[in-house]
């Protein structure tokens, strides 16, 4: 396991070396949200599959920065979620109750403009170049946020895996790395767990 400083240095390097890729991921998520909100809603299966792609990107970039821990965890997590996605029905996603929609939007906003690691000349840069899709916590925040927005994609297994991954990384970042912002990811994961426990089968 790398030391906290080594991990933080690697995440800092990814966030500032791959800003153009971060912009691409912001466009990607914007298009997904527009499709969920305004357009013909995609199926649960396709929505889940689309949410696994940024996790694979986090894995690839982690390997590039010699962080095999993140590389392995996100690769395994993405493959497990992809397998879960294949089992989801072709029914269109449906929004959850009001509180999960509001919670989902807040968690998405947290991941969208996550200000840690990126050295931005202007605060506005966080709106399009924050390291979403590049580093673990903001990426997981948006995946959790979309899952909340769409009521767990109708899958207890998907919700359980996503919330477990988010809770683990939020606690890891908050306790081991000392990144205070990552407690926001813990809150998002707990909200999804709360919905998982109250939703029923």
Secondary structure, 3 states (H helix, E strand, C coil): CCCHHHHHHHHHHHHHHCHHHHHHHHHHHHHHHHHHHCCCCCEHHHHHHHHHHHHHHHHHHHHHCCCHHHHHHHHHHHHHHHHHHHHCCCCECCCCCHHHHHHHHHHHHHHHCCCCCCCCCCHHHHHHHCCCCCCHHHHHHHHHHHHHHCHHHHCHHHHHHHHHHHHHHHHHHHHHCCCHHHHHHHHHHHHHHHHHHHHCC
